[in-house]
Amino acid sequence: MGQYIFAYAVGAMLLVIALFLLARPIKWMFKLIINSVLGCIGLIAFNLIGGLFGLYIGVNLATSVTVGVLGLPGLALLLFLQYIV
């Protein structure tokens, strides 16, 4: 009986350690997802306003992540790549 209690205690400790180790990457991934969604919203807003001037950037996962991570410099980078290069 004592062996089972010890095994459950060790298993619970390993689970707690695994959760602590995974908490940081999960937090980072959640932040990346939030920034990507905000980047997508920013691109849609840019396309609404930029459409009046003939400027348009496609909204997809790569452009959303670029704008989400880099912010306004990411938007400028996408504009540069689309219209200058």
NUDREN-773704 format. One record per residue (C-alpha): residue number from 0; residue in three letters; x, y, z. Coordinates in Angstrom, 1 decimal, padded with zeros to 4 digits, m for minus. Layout:
# residues N
<tiro NUM bakol ALA X X Y Y Z Z>
...
END
This chain:
# residues 85
<tiro 0 bakol MET X 000.0 Y 000.0 Z 000.0>
<tiro 1 bakol GLY X 002.8 Y 002.4 Z 000.9>
<tiro 2 bakol GLN X 004.4 Y 001.8 Z m002.6>
<tiro 3 bakol TYR X 001.2 Y 003.1 Z m004.3>
<tiro 4 bakol ILE X 001.1 Y 006.2 Z m002.2>
<tiro 5 bakol PHE X 004.8 Y 006.9 Z m003.0>
<tiro 6 bakol ALA X 004.2 Y 006.3 Z m006.7>
<tiro 7 bakol TYR X 001.2 Y 008.7 Z m006.7>
<tiro 8 bakol ALA X 003.2 Y 011.3 Z m004.8>
<tiro 9 bakol VAL X 006.1 Y 011.1 Z m007.3>
<tiro 10 bakol GLY X 003.7 Y 011.2 Z m010.2>
<tiro 11 bakol ALA X 002.0 Y 014.3 Z m008.8>
<tiro 12 bakol MET X 005.3 Y 016.0 Z m008.2>
<tiro 13 bakol LEU X 006.4 Y 015.2 Z m011.8>
<tiro 14 bakol LEU X 003.1 Y 016.6 Z m013.1>
<tiro 15 bakol VAL X 003.5 Y 019.9 Z m011.1>
<tiro 16 bakol ILE X 007.1 Y 020.2 Z m012.4>
<tiro 17 bakol ALA X 006.0 Y 019.6 Z m016.0>
<tiro 18 bakol LEU X 003.2 Y 022.3 Z m015.6>
<tiro 19 bakol PHE X 005.7 Y 024.8 Z m014.3>
<tiro 20 bakol LEU X 008.1 Y 024.1 Z m017.2>
<tiro 21 bakol LEU X 005.3 Y 024.4 Z m019.8>
<tiro 22 bakol ALA X 003.7 Y 027.5 Z m018.3>
<tiro 23 bakol ARG X 006.3 Y 029.9 Z m019.8>
<tiro 24 bakol PRO X 006.0 Y 028.6 Z m023.5>
<tiro 25 bakol ILE X 002.2 Y 028.4 Z m023.2>
<tiro 26 bakol LYS X 002.2 Y 032.0 Z m022.0>
<tiro 27 bakol TRP X 004.5 Y 033.0 Z m024.9>
<tiro 28 bakol MET X 002.3 Y 031.2 Z m027.4>
<tiro 29 bakol PHE X m000.8 Y 032.8 Z m026.1>
<tiro 30 bakol LYS X 000.8 Y 036.3 Z m026.4>
<tiro 31 bakol LEU X 001.8 Y 035.5 Z m030.0>
<tiro 32 bakol ILE X m001.8 Y 034.4 Z m030.8>
<tiro 33 bakol ILE X m003.2 Y 037.6 Z m029.3>
<tiro 34 bakol ASN X m000.7 Y 039.8 Z m031.2>
<tiro 35 bakol SER X m001.5 Y 038.0 Z m034.4>
<tiro 36 bakol VAL X m005.2 Y 038.6 Z m034.0>
<tiro 37 bakol LEU X m004.5 Y 042.2 Z m033.3>
<tiro 38 bakol GLY X m002.2 Y 042.4 Z m036.3>
<tiro 39 bakol CYS X m005.0 Y 040.9 Z m038.5>
<tiro 40 bakol ILE X m007.4 Y 043.6 Z m037.2>
<tiro 41 bakol GLY X m004.8 Y 046.2 Z m037.9>
<tiro 42 bakol LEU X m004.4 Y 044.9 Z m041.5>
<tiro 43 bakol ILE X m008.1 Y 044.9 Z m042.1>
<tiro 44 bakol ALA X m008.3 Y 048.5 Z m040.8>
<tiro 45 bakol PHE X m005.4 Y 049.5 Z m043.0>
<tiro 46 bakol ASN X m007.0 Y 047.9 Z m046.0>
<tiro 47 bakol LEU X m010.2 Y 049.8 Z m045.3>
<tiro 48 bakol ILE X m008.4 Y 053.1 Z m045.2>
<tiro 49 bakol GLY X m005.7 Y 052.3 Z m047.7>
<tiro 50 bakol GLY X m008.2 Y 051.1 Z m050.2>
<tiro 51 bakol LEU X m009.2 Y 054.7 Z m050.7>
<tiro 52 bakol PHE X m005.6 Y 055.4 Z m051.9>
<tiro 53 bakol GLY X m005.1 Y 052.1 Z m053.8>
<tiro 54 bakol LEU X m003.0 Y 050.5 Z m051.1>
<tiro 55 bakol TYR X m003.8 Y 046.9 Z m050.1>
<tiro 56 bakol ILE X m002.0 Y 044.2 Z m048.2>
<tiro 57 bakol GLY X m003.3 Y 040.6 Z m048.3>
<tiro 58 bakol VAL X m004.6 Y 039.3 Z m044.9>
<tiro 59 bakol ASN X m003.2 Y 035.9 Z m044.1>
<tiro 60 bakol LEU X m001.3 Y 034.2 Z m041.3>
<tiro 61 bakol ALA X 002.2 Y 035.4 Z m042.3>
<tiro 62 bakol THR X 001.2 Y 039.0 Z m042.7>
<tiro 63 bakol SER X m000.9 Y 038.9 Z m039.5>
<tiro 64 bakol VAL X 002.0 Y 037.5 Z m037.5>
<tiro 65 bakol THR X 004.5 Y 040.0 Z m039.1>
<tiro 66 bakol VAL X 002.3 Y 043.0 Z m038.1>
<tiro 67 bakol GLY X 001.4 Y 041.4 Z m034.7>
<tiro 68 bakol VAL X 005.0 Y 040.9 Z m033.7>
<tiro 69 bakol LEU X 006.7 Y 043.9 Z m035.3>
<tiro 70 bakol GLY X 003.8 Y 046.4 Z m035.0>
<tiro 71 bakol LEU X 004.0 Y 049.5 Z m037.2>
<tiro 72 bakol PRO X 007.5 Y 048.7 Z m038.5>
<tiro 73 bakol GLY X 006.1 Y 045.3 Z m039.6>
<tiro 74 bakol LEU X 003.3 Y 047.1 Z m041.6>
<tiro 75 bakol ALA X 005.9 Y 049.4 Z m043.1>
<tiro 76 bakol LEU X 008.0 Y 046.3 Z m044.0>
<tiro 77 bakol LEU X 005.0 Y 044.7 Z m045.8>
<tiro 78 bakol LEU X 004.3 Y 047.9 Z m047.7>
<tiro 79 bakol PHE X 007.9 Y 048.2 Z m048.7>
<tiro 80 bakol LEU X 008.0 Y 044.6 Z m049.9>
<tiro 81 bakol GLN X 004.8 Y 044.8 Z m051.8>
<tiro 82 bakol TYR X 005.1 Y 048.1 Z m053.5>
<tiro 83 bakol ILE X 008.9 Y 048.8 Z m053.7>
<tiro 84 bakol VAL X 010.5 Y 045.5 Z m054.3>
END
